[in-house]
């Protein structure tokens, strides 16, 4: 994934979705990476141009040891938008990312369309975070990381059912440079947003987990009381990293909020090849796309380029239909046409990008009824073969 110079530092980012669609910028929590938004980007990138990035000192972004302020993080986001030529965006932020979003709304109101604040706060326990800075600087993450994972970031029930998810978050946090973590922890230790957020004018949605001990419901209620036009949703059974633990419900809330009044027409003119290639890679995976171009050779390369530009630029790049809807349509058509190879490609991609097995089963059942029982039998057999790959 690429890097951009923003506010004087190098930020690692990813941007996918139709070139002419509204931009949604996603900012993550302290200690995590932009991977926390996998589910939301997979679901929303068909209608929105989804931009996510690693906050300074996290993931593959530049480590800046100097203590940061919340305004610094807002300026980082503005600088990234500048580098990518984006004038306006919706902003979605979780925890530290939500603090970034609040500061961005105050510093750049003319560049913000809608603001979603997820599991965040406008003020925190400063003494506790100064202690955290001291600990991570002298001892690293070991003294506190396991207590963060469960029950603060994830409920015990979710952790028991999905230990691999918790392990992934733990590994990514351990990989973050403690200096970068400490610099961003200073943002929380010096947070001064509460007296200022009454000045936020953008439409605002607040989402919080009912079992979040890190930024509990009361903190979100304080934000809501200071932004009179803000809406607030409390999702039961979820802790702090609600974008993962309650991914479908968070995505549904975001899509409903962001889509109000948003246009759904296709952007004028054809999509550029780079955008089309990014769409194809986002849905099918970089390994598959690279292999397709490699196998095509010199003779087939023009066809791969043409097909990528038209299918993945002009068709998949049209924001009128969500990408998950396009996945289901494609799978149904490949069932009717008995195209095993393309069926498996798109069935595999649909599962990897957020379409549930229940939804896929219903789609195959309907396709089998209208395309014929033999076609349905074949589709279910191909589906089982794809599912066996991961099992």
C-alpha positions, 0 to 999 in steps of 0.5 A: 500500500502507498505512503503520502507526505502529510503534515510533514510526516509519511502516512501509510494509507489505502484508498478503494472505491469508485473514483467519483463517489463521496470519500469516507476517511477512517481513523483507528484507535491507539495501539491498533492499525487501519486493519480494524476497518476491514469489515466496514471498507469491504461493505461500503467501498462500492458506494463510497471511496474509502480512505483509511490510514495508519495514524502516525507512530502506528502500523507502517506510518512514520514514527514521530517520538515528539509528543503529539496533540489532538490538533496535530492528528487533525492536521495529519488527516487534512494533510493526507486529504491534501496529498490525495487531492480530496477537498471534502470527506466524511470522517469516521473515527474510533477512540483516538480516531474519534478524537481526531475526528472531533478536532478535524471538525473544529479545525476544518469545518468546510472540509467535513461532510458528516462525522461519525464518532465511534467508541470515543470521548472528549475528555479522559483521565489524564493521570491514568494516561500519563502513567500509561506513557511512563509505563510504555516508555520504560517497560513496553506493552507487556505490563498492560496489553493483555488487560487491554485486549480483554475485557476493555477492547473485546468482551470475554464472550467474543474473545472466547469465540474468536481468539484469532481476532484478539491474537491479531490485534495483540500482535499488531499492537506489539509491533507498533513502536512504543515511542509512537504509542507514547507520542499519541498517548500524549494526545489523550493525556492532554485532551481538551476537546470538551469545552470546544465541541459545541462548535461542531456543526457537521451532522454527527452520529455517535456509536458506542458499545454498551459494555465498553469500559474504555470509553463507556456510554456515559462519555458518549452521552457527554459528547451528545449533550455538547453537540445538540444536533448529534444522534447516538446509538448504543449497541448491546453486547460489545466492548471498545473495538466495536467496529470488529466485535459488532461489525455488521451493526456498526456498518449498518449504522454508518451506511444509513447515516452517511447515505442521507441525501448522498447522490447515487448516480455514476460519476461522469466519464470512464474510470481511470485504469489505476482506480479500476485496478484498485477496485479489482484488487480490493475485491479479488486480492492482489495475489489473484490479480497479479497472477491473472496479468502474469498468466496473460503474457504479452498476447493477453495483456491488452485483454486484461487491461481492457477487462479491468478498465471496463468491468472494474472501472465503469461497472464495479466503479459505479456507486449506484449499487453496493459491491455486495449487491454486485457480488450476489448478482455476479454469483447468480449469473455465473450459476445460470451460465454454469461458469465454474471458474468465475463462480469460484472467484466471485464466491471466494471474494464475496466471503472474504469481503463481508457477504455472510454464508447465510446470504450466499446460501439464499442467493444460490437457492434463488438462482437454482430455482430460476436457472434450474435445479442442475445449475443450483446443484453445481453451484452448491458443489462449487461453493462447498469446494471454495469453503473447504479451502479455508476449513 
